[in-house]
Amino acid sequence: MSDKSNIFELLRHALNGEMHNMETTVCDWRMMYAFAGRQSLLGVLFAAVKQAADVPEDVRLQWAAEAEAIRGLNEQLYQESARLTRLFGEQGRRTAILKGQANARLYPDKFVRQPGDIDLWVEGGRESVVKMLDEMGMMPKAELSASYHHVHLPANERGVTVEVHFRPSSGNFNPLTNRRLQRWLEREILTSTKVDEGFYVPSVRFALVMQLAHIQRHFLAGGIGLRHVCDYYWLLRSSQKTERDEVAAMLRRFGLHHAAEAVMWVLGEVLHLEQDLMLCEPDEYRGEWMLRDVMEGGNFGRYAERQQYNGLRRVLEGRMRHLRLMRFDFWEMLWYEIKYWKKVISTLPTRIRYRTLSLRDIPR
């Protein structure tokens, strides 16, 4: 059995209890621990690891310590999400937790998903939300610049970072499909409901659309990991047929059909997702492409070989990857390139000042 087969077997056992006999060695378990770290799946996979009899004791103990730390961090983020919901509610603002803890609730154990920061949508639009944050003293003046869809707040005293979203999604690169996508998301997020954890979560329909757009954008721009795949698995398993049918009918209109075809193939290949839970027919060509990228790059593509290069080599590797991705989704990548070169030109004086070719090396 290959290393990849062992990893997929372990992941299926952790998520849905499906497991056959695994042929593992000490080296395999050390490799799977390292792999789980790169994919941000240490907590999820520990559910299967603690039931395995042949895990080396040092690996089991280290993995258990990581899993326990993840449980504590989840508890902290649930509390902070509820606190922020109350805080902005006192300002008369509707809110919703995007991804993160909203997804974690869907897992069989809501404390095993390895969290990042808190993504919190706040009602009001860009100018209004930025003004409110400034008046509340939640960030220094120097940080008052906002991106297209959110403001990244400094970490609080407990090290928790928060992205306050005034748009529900970063959306697509293609402005035509992005306009339709954003309008629909802005309406749908208003149907968010409060959950027992003390914060609001969007509808499953919203999550299926928004997180597919999130996966598409990050895959094309840099990379995604298996944590994204696991999140989408539980979203689909939590959905009703009518919700899946509604989302499926909008995929082409929102420019998400190629990404959906790839994700469905990956879900079937890795997690054995049933066909009747899929949004569309899987595309093996695009799915294999996405899965290769996921396995090589880890979470958000941070461990891909191209990320280890410096200077001109890194720039060239990135450009070549984006040109190849034209075959995955031509229109998305065409608009990505247009936006990329516009930014290259607009930041030229800054990059000359900092003596760098890369956009990533200039201060934000």
C-alpha positions as CSV (number, residue, x, y, z in Angstrom):
1,M,0.0,0.0,0.0
2,S,1.4,3.4,-1.0
3,D,2.0,6.3,1.5
4,K,-0.8,8.2,-0.2
5,S,-3.2,5.3,0.2
6,N,-2.4,5.1,3.9
7,I,-3.0,8.8,4.4
8,F,-6.4,8.6,2.6
9,E,-7.3,5.5,4.6
10,L,-6.5,7.3,7.9
11,L,-8.4,10.4,6.9
12,R,-11.5,8.4,5.9
13,H,-11.4,6.5,9.2
14,A,-11.1,9.8,11.1
15,L,-14.0,11.4,9.3
16,N,-16.5,8.6,8.7
17,G,-15.2,5.5,10.4
18,E,-14.3,3.7,7.2
19,M,-11.0,1.8,7.5
20,H,-9.5,-1.4,6.3
21,N,-6.2,-3.0,7.3
22,M,-3.3,-0.5,6.9
23,E,0.2,-1.7,6.3
24,T,2.3,0.7,8.3
25,T,5.8,1.0,9.6
26,V,7.4,3.4,12.1
27,C,8.6,5.4,9.2
28,D,5.1,5.6,7.8
29,W,3.7,7.0,11.0
30,R,6.4,9.6,11.3
31,M,5.7,10.6,7.7
32,M,2.0,10.8,8.3
33,Y,2.5,13.0,11.4
34,A,4.6,15.4,9.3
35,F,2.0,15.3,6.5
36,A,-0.8,16.0,8.9
37,G,1.1,19.1,10.2
38,R,1.5,20.4,6.6
39,Q,-2.1,19.9,5.9
40,S,-3.4,21.4,9.2
41,L,-5.1,18.0,10.0
42,L,-3.3,17.0,13.2
43,G,-6.5,17.2,15.3
44,V,-8.8,15.6,12.8
45,L,-6.4,12.6,12.1
46,F,-5.8,12.0,15.8
47,A,-9.3,10.6,16.1
48,A,-8.0,7.6,14.0
49,V,-4.4,7.6,15.3
50,K,-5.5,7.0,18.9
51,Q,-7.3,3.8,17.8
52,A,-4.3,2.4,15.9
53,A,-2.2,-0.1,17.8
54,D,1.1,0.2,16.0
55,V,1.8,3.9,16.4
56,P,5.3,4.5,18.0
57,E,4.8,5.8,21.5
58,D,6.8,9.0,20.9
59,V,4.7,9.8,17.8
60,R,1.5,9.1,19.7
61,L,2.4,11.3,22.6
62,Q,3.5,14.2,20.4
63,W,0.4,13.9,18.3
64,A,-1.8,13.7,21.4
65,A,-0.2,16.9,22.7
66,E,-0.9,18.7,19.4
67,A,-4.5,17.5,19.4
68,E,-5.0,18.7,23.0
69,A,-3.6,22.1,22.1
70,I,-6.0,22.3,19.1
71,R,-9.0,21.5,21.4
72,G,-8.0,24.4,23.7
73,L,-7.5,26.8,20.8
74,N,-11.0,25.8,19.4
75,E,-12.5,26.5,22.8
76,Q,-10.8,29.9,22.8
77,L,-12.0,30.8,19.3
78,Y,-15.6,29.7,20.1
79,Q,-15.6,32.0,23.1
80,E,-14.0,34.9,21.2
81,S,-16.5,34.5,18.3
82,A,-19.4,34.7,20.8
83,R,-17.8,37.8,22.5
84,L,-17.3,39.6,19.1
85,T,-20.9,38.8,18.2
86,R,-22.1,40.4,21.4
87,L,-19.7,43.3,21.0
88,F,-20.9,44.2,17.4
89,G,-24.5,43.4,18.3
90,E,-24.3,46.2,20.9
91,Q,-23.4,48.5,18.0
92,G,-26.5,47.5,16.2
93,R,-24.7,45.4,13.6
94,R,-25.6,42.0,12.2
95,T,-22.7,39.5,12.1
96,A,-21.9,36.0,10.9
97,I,-18.9,33.7,11.4
98,L,-17.5,32.6,8.0
99,K,-15.7,29.3,7.6
100,G,-13.6,28.5,10.7
101,Q,-15.7,27.8,13.8
102,A,-18.9,27.7,11.6
103,N,-17.3,24.7,9.8
104,A,-15.8,23.2,13.0
105,R,-19.4,22.8,14.4
106,L,-20.2,20.3,11.5
107,Y,-17.5,17.8,12.4
108,P,-18.5,14.9,14.7
109,D,-16.2,16.4,17.3
110,K,-16.4,20.2,17.1
111,F,-13.0,20.6,18.8
112,V,-10.7,18.7,16.4
113,R,-10.6,21.0,13.4
114,Q,-7.3,22.9,13.3
115,P,-8.3,26.6,13.4
116,G,-6.7,29.7,12.0
117,D,-8.1,33.1,12.6
118,I,-11.7,34.3,13.0
119,D,-13.5,35.4,9.9
120,L,-16.4,37.6,11.0
121,W,-18.8,39.3,8.6
122,V,-20.1,42.6,9.9
123,E,-23.0,44.5,8.3
124,G,-22.6,48.0,7.0
125,G,-20.2,48.0,4.0
126,R,-16.6,49.1,3.8
127,E,-16.6,52.8,4.9
128,S,-19.1,52.2,7.7
129,V,-17.3,49.2,9.2
130,V,-13.9,50.8,9.0
131,K,-15.2,53.9,10.7
132,M,-16.9,51.9,13.4
133,L,-13.7,49.9,14.1
134,D,-11.7,53.1,14.4
135,E,-14.2,54.6,16.8
136,M,-14.1,51.5,18.9
137,G,-10.3,51.7,19.1
138,M,-9.9,48.2,17.8
139,M,-6.9,48.9,15.6
140,P,-4.2,51.6,15.4
141,K,-4.5,54.4,12.8
142,A,-1.7,52.9,10.7
143,E,-3.8,49.8,10.1
144,L,-6.9,51.6,8.8
145,S,-6.3,50.5,5.2
146,A,-8.7,47.8,4.2
147,S,-8.5,45.2,1.5
148,Y,-11.2,44.5,-1.1
149,H,-13.3,42.6,1.4
150,H,-11.9,42.7,4.9
151,V,-9.8,44.5,7.6
152,H,-7.2,42.4,9.3
153,L,-7.1,43.3,13.0
154,P,-3.9,42.9,15.1
155,A,-3.8,39.9,17.3
156,N,-5.4,40.4,20.7
157,E,-3.8,39.8,24.1
158,R,-4.5,36.0,23.7
159,G,-2.9,35.8,20.3
160,V,-6.2,35.5,18.4
161,T,-6.4,37.2,15.0
162,V,-9.6,38.4,13.4
163,E,-10.5,39.4,9.9
164,V,-13.6,41.7,9.9
165,H,-15.3,41.3,6.6
166,F,-17.4,44.0,5.2
167,R,-18.0,41.9,2.1
168,P,-19.0,38.2,2.6
169,S,-16.3,36.9,0.2
170,S,-13.1,37.8,-1.7
171,G,-15.0,36.4,-4.7
172,N,-13.7,35.7,-8.2
173,F,-11.1,37.3,-10.3
174,N,-13.5,37.6,-13.2
175,P,-15.5,40.8,-12.5
176,L,-18.5,39.7,-14.5
177,T,-19.2,36.5,-12.5
178,N,-17.9,38.2,-9.3
179,R,-20.6,40.8,-9.5
180,R,-23.3,38.2,-9.6
181,L,-21.7,36.1,-6.9
182,Q,-21.3,39.1,-4.5
183,R,-24.9,40.3,-5.0
184,W,-26.2,36.8,-4.2
185,L,-24.0,36.3,-1.2
186,E,-24.9,39.7,0.3
187,R,-28.6,38.8,0.2
188,E,-28.1,35.2,1.4
189,I,-25.9,36.2,4.4
190,L,-28.9,38.1,5.8
191,T,-30.6,34.7,6.5
192,S,-27.9,33.8,9.1
193,T,-29.1,32.1,12.3
194,K,-27.8,32.0,15.8
195,V,-26.3,28.7,17.1
196,D,-25.8,27.3,20.6
197,E,-22.1,28.5,20.6
198,G,-23.4,32.1,20.8
199,F,-22.7,33.4,17.2
200,Y,-24.5,33.5,13.9
201,V,-23.7,31.2,11.0
202,P,-24.8,31.6,7.4
203,S,-27.1,29.1,5.6
204,V,-25.7,25.9,4.2
205,R,-26.5,27.3,0.7
206,F,-24.3,30.4,1.4
207,A,-21.5,28.2,2.8
208,L,-21.5,25.9,-0.2
209,V,-21.2,28.8,-2.6
210,M,-18.9,31.1,-0.7
211,Q,-16.5,28.3,0.3
212,L,-16.3,27.0,-3.2
213,A,-15.4,30.5,-4.4
214,H,-12.8,30.6,-1.6
215,I,-11.3,27.2,-2.7
216,Q,-11.2,28.3,-6.3
217,R,-9.5,31.7,-5.6
218,H,-6.9,30.2,-3.3
219,F,-6.2,27.2,-5.5
220,L,-5.6,29.4,-8.5
221,A,-3.6,32.1,-6.7
222,G,-1.4,29.9,-4.5
223,G,-2.9,26.6,-3.3
224,I,-5.3,24.9,-0.9
225,G,-4.9,21.9,1.5
226,L,-6.9,18.9,2.6
227,R,-8.5,20.9,5.4
228,H,-10.5,22.8,2.7
229,V,-11.5,19.4,1.3
230,C,-12.6,18.1,4.7
231,D,-14.6,21.3,5.4
232,Y,-16.5,20.9,2.1
233,Y,-17.1,17.2,2.8
234,W,-19.0,18.1,6.0
235,L,-20.8,21.0,4.3
236,L,-22.2,18.6,1.7
237,R,-23.0,16.0,4.3
238,S,-24.9,18.6,6.3
239,S,-26.9,19.8,3.3
240,Q,-30.3,18.9,2.0
241,K,-30.9,17.8,-1.6
242,T,-32.9,20.9,-2.4
243,E,-30.0,23.1,-1.2
244,R,-27.5,21.1,-3.3
245,D,-29.8,21.4,-6.3
246,E,-30.1,25.2,-5.9
247,V,-26.4,25.6,-5.6
248,A,-25.7,23.3,-8.6
249,A,-28.0,25.4,-10.8
250,M,-26.0,28.5,-10.0
251,L,-22.4,27.2,-10.6
252,R,-22.0,28.4,-14.1
253,R,-23.6,31.7,-13.5
254,F,-21.1,32.3,-10.6
255,G,-18.1,31.0,-12.6
256,L,-17.6,28.1,-10.2
257,H,-18.4,25.1,-12.3
258,H,-14.8,24.1,-13.1
259,A,-13.7,24.3,-9.5
260,A,-16.8,22.4,-8.4
261,E,-16.0,19.6,-10.9
262,A,-12.5,19.3,-9.5
263,V,-13.5,19.4,-5.8
264,M,-16.2,16.7,-6.4
265,W,-13.6,14.4,-8.0
266,V,-11.2,15.0,-5.1
267,L,-14.0,14.3,-2.6
268,G,-14.8,11.1,-4.3
269,E,-11.2,10.0,-4.7
270,V,-10.0,10.9,-1.2
271,L,-13.1,10.6,1.0
272,H,-15.3,8.3,-1.0
273,L,-18.1,10.9,-1.0
274,E,-21.3,9.4,-2.5
275,Q,-22.4,10.5,-5.9
276,D,-25.8,11.7,-4.8
277,L,-24.2,14.2,-2.4
278,M,-22.1,15.9,-5.1
279,L,-23.0,19.2,-6.7
280,C,-22.1,18.1,-10.2
281,E,-20.3,15.4,-12.2
282,P,-16.7,15.1,-11.2
283,D,-14.0,16.1,-13.7
284,E,-11.0,13.7,-13.4
285,Y,-8.6,15.9,-15.4
286,R,-9.1,19.0,-13.2
287,G,-9.5,16.9,-10.1
288,E,-6.2,15.1,-10.5
289,W,-4.6,18.5,-11.1
290,M,-6.1,19.9,-7.9
291,L,-5.2,16.8,-5.8
292,R,-1.6,16.9,-7.0
293,D,-1.3,20.5,-6.0
294,V,-2.9,19.8,-2.6
295,M,-0.6,16.9,-1.8
296,E,2.6,18.8,-2.9
297,G,1.8,22.2,-1.4
298,G,0.0,21.5,1.9
299,N,-2.3,24.0,3.5
300,F,-2.6,27.1,1.3
301,G,0.3,25.8,-0.8
302,R,2.8,27.0,1.8
303,Y,5.0,23.9,1.4
304,A,5.2,23.8,-2.4
305,E,8.7,23.7,-3.9
306,R,8.1,27.0,-5.7
307,Q,7.6,28.7,-2.3
308,Q,11.1,27.9,-1.3
309,Y,12.8,29.9,-4.1
310,N,13.9,33.5,-3.7
311,G,13.9,36.5,-6.1
312,L,13.6,36.0,-9.8
313,R,13.3,32.2,-9.6
314,R,10.2,32.5,-7.4
315,V,8.6,35.1,-9.6
316,L,9.2,33.0,-12.8
317,E,7.9,29.8,-11.1
318,G,4.8,31.6,-10.1
319,R,4.2,33.0,-13.5
320,M,4.6,29.6,-15.2
321,R,2.2,28.0,-12.7
322,H,-0.4,30.7,-13.5
323,L,0.0,30.2,-17.3
324,R,-0.5,26.5,-16.9
325,L,-3.6,27.1,-14.9
326,M,-5.2,28.7,-18.0
327,R,-6.1,25.2,-18.9
328,F,-7.9,24.7,-15.6
329,D,-10.1,27.8,-15.9
330,F,-9.2,30.2,-18.8
331,W,-11.4,33.2,-17.8
332,E,-10.5,33.2,-14.1
333,M,-6.8,33.1,-14.9
334,L,-7.0,35.7,-17.7
335,W,-8.5,38.2,-15.2
336,Y,-6.0,37.1,-12.6
337,E,-3.2,38.0,-14.9
338,I,-4.7,41.3,-15.8
339,K,-5.0,42.2,-12.2
340,Y,-1.5,40.9,-11.4
341,W,0.1,43.1,-14.1
342,K,-1.9,46.1,-13.1
343,K,-0.5,45.7,-9.5
344,V,3.0,45.1,-10.9
345,I,2.9,48.4,-12.7
346,S,1.3,50.3,-9.8
347,T,3.8,49.1,-7.2
348,L,6.9,49.6,-9.4
349,P,8.1,52.7,-7.4
350,T,7.7,50.9,-4.1
351,R,9.5,47.7,-5.4
352,I,12.4,49.9,-6.7
353,R,12.7,51.5,-3.3
354,Y,12.8,48.1,-1.5
355,R,14.9,46.5,-4.3
356,T,12.7,43.5,-4.9
357,L,10.9,41.9,-7.9
358,S,8.4,40.1,-5.8
359,L,5.1,41.6,-4.7
360,R,5.2,39.5,-1.6
361,D,8.4,41.2,-0.4
362,I,7.0,44.7,-0.2
363,P,5.3,46.0,3.1
364,R,1.6,45.7,3.2
